[in-house]
């Protein structure tokens, strides 16, 4: 909701002698907005989780390895809700009411893309998984730079901006498990595509590590030149996570505690139909309301597909569902990024504009 400084709602008459209270507002596009504070809080939780598992790996590596499958399954279950409101993003970013016809169109498009990805996984598993890994690297990287920018009050980067930083982060998540944990990674990927059950050749793994090392080194130098020490530390923390911790445990912690939680922080900062960003409690309630049914349906599909399979096989099934959902999810996040860039631009162009927080949002 846009409000001018000192403006009083129509029809409201102040009490005689009452002291005028300043409106509760913040400037758009600054690091002091509730959205930015929420992003920082979510980031802090993720950092704490990664540090905890790194310490556990140093103290009791056997226990972490044994907990890999449970951590991966828990991470997937807890991470699903961050994409369960993808169908609401077009409405939250446009202010439109989600009537049945519009919602049906959005859901139909979403499910068609997911069905196409699932079909591709069954028909062309190797190609689909390789494409999925590349798309995931891009998605994780661009999501990271978007969150870092928004929590610092910077404009959300465009597709051709901060490419180095996005590439370094996304490649660390995908390349390190394959290059440093070839046997473990092949066992997981082989459940999606049998041809990938054989570890990558040593030469390929060495080449991937060399490219990744160059990306991370260049990104660290670039970040330090910009005095972004916090972002530098987070990049190195992600590198340490996937280099030191077994893949399943690392993925479970990263997916739910880092990536999904940070994206959830962005969703909590979206305005409602009246243009107002809801209070923290209302934002969480809104998210839970719209995520409940899609999350339940997704988890039910996983349970049905898993059947009586062993836990190791269950991870493969759950990852297969993630493959299907990742492609439409990436489209939804791209829409959110475009809206964020437009919102920041409008906020920068209008110095006198303020965003009111705490009102009910639909």
Buried (B, 14 or more C-beta within 10 A) or exposed (E): BBBEEEEEEEEEEEEEEEEEEEEEBBBBBEBEBBBBBBBBBBBEBBBEBBEEBBEBBEEEEEEBBEBBBBBBBBBBBBBBBBBBBBBBBBBBBEEEEBEEEBBEEBEEBBEEBBEEBBEBBEEEBBEBBBBBBEBBBBBBBBBBBBBBBBBBBBBBBEEEBBBBBBBBBBBBBBBBBBBBBBEBBBBBBBBBBEEBEEBBEEEEBEEBBEBBEEBBEBBBEBBEEEEBEBBBEBBBBBBBBBBBBBBBBBBBBBBBBBBBBBBBBBBBBBBBBBBBBBBBEBBBEBBEEBBEEBBEEBBEBBEEBBEEEEEBBBBBBBBBBBBBBBBBBBEBBBBBBBBBBEBBBEBEEEEEBBBBBBBEBB
